[in-house]
């Protein structure tokens, strides 16, 4: 399945935990829930011109919420990718955050 890099990678996740991971050359992105590790690696390499060493993924289940204090609802399920780059490379978007 050939998809555009911008449909595979939704956005970078910038949190305290993800910023600590940048010291170990790991970057965290929210990705399409149907994307596999190979697609994610190719998309990151295409978007940021870096070499990907490893990709770890995990699915985050949505939480139960209430809408208008009565109606039960749920936040959307999502998928995160922890991308490890080769030594000496970095992604600039995380360094400015």
C-alpha positions in Angstrom: 0.0 0.0 0.0 1.6 3.3 -1.1 0.4 6.2 0.8 1.6 9.8 1.1 3.9 10.5 4.0 1.6 13.2 5.3 -1.3 10.8 5.6 0.9 8.3 7.5 2.4 10.8 10.0 -0.3 13.0 11.6 1.7 15.1 14.0 4.6 15.1 16.4 3.8 14.5 20.1 5.5 17.1 22.2 5.3 16.2 25.9 7.8 16.0 28.7 8.3 12.3 28.2 8.8 12.7 24.5 11.3 15.6 25.0 13.3 13.4 27.4 13.4 10.7 24.8 15.1 13.1 22.3 18.3 12.8 24.3 18.3 9.1 23.4 17.7 10.0 19.7 14.0 8.9 19.9 11.1 11.0 18.5 7.4 10.4 19.1 4.7 10.9 16.4 1.0 10.3 16.2 0.5 8.1 13.1 -2.4 6.7 11.1 -3.9 3.7 13.0 -3.5 1.5 9.9 0.1 2.4 9.2 2.8 -0.3 9.7 6.4 0.2 10.8 7.8 0.1 7.3 5.4 2.8 6.1 6.2 5.0 9.2 10.0 4.6 8.6 9.7 5.6 4.9 7.5 8.6 5.7 9.9 9.9 8.4 12.8 9.5 6.1 11.0 11.3 3.3 9.7 14.2 5.4 12.8 15.0 7.4 15.7 13.6 5.3 17.0 11.4 8.1 17.9 7.7 8.4 15.6 5.7 10.7 17.2 3.0 12.7 14.1 1.5 14.5 10.4 2.1 14.9 8.3 1.0 17.9 4.5 1.4 17.8 1.7 1.2 20.3 -2.0 1.7 20.2 -3.7 4.0 22.7 -7.3 3.2 23.5 -9.8 6.0 23.8 -11.1 7.1 27.2 -14.7 7.1 28.2 -16.1 10.6 28.5 -19.4 12.3 29.0 -20.9 14.9 26.7 -23.3 17.5 28.1 -23.0 15.7 31.5 -25.5 13.0 30.4 -24.6 11.4 27.1 -21.8 8.8 27.3 -19.1 9.2 24.7 -15.5 8.1 24.0 -12.3 9.8 22.7 -10.8 8.3 19.5 -8.4 5.5 19.5 -4.9 6.5 18.2 -1.5 5.0 17.4 1.9 6.4 18.5 5.3 5.6 16.9 8.6 5.9 18.7 11.2 6.5 16.0 14.9 6.0 16.7 17.3 7.7 14.4 20.9 6.8 13.5 23.6 8.4 15.6 24.4 12.0 14.8 21.0 12.8 13.3 18.1 14.8 14.7 14.8 16.3 13.7 14.7 20.1 14.2 11.0 20.4 15.0 11.6 18.9 18.5 14.6 21.1 19.3 12.5 24.3 18.9 9.7 23.2 21.2 
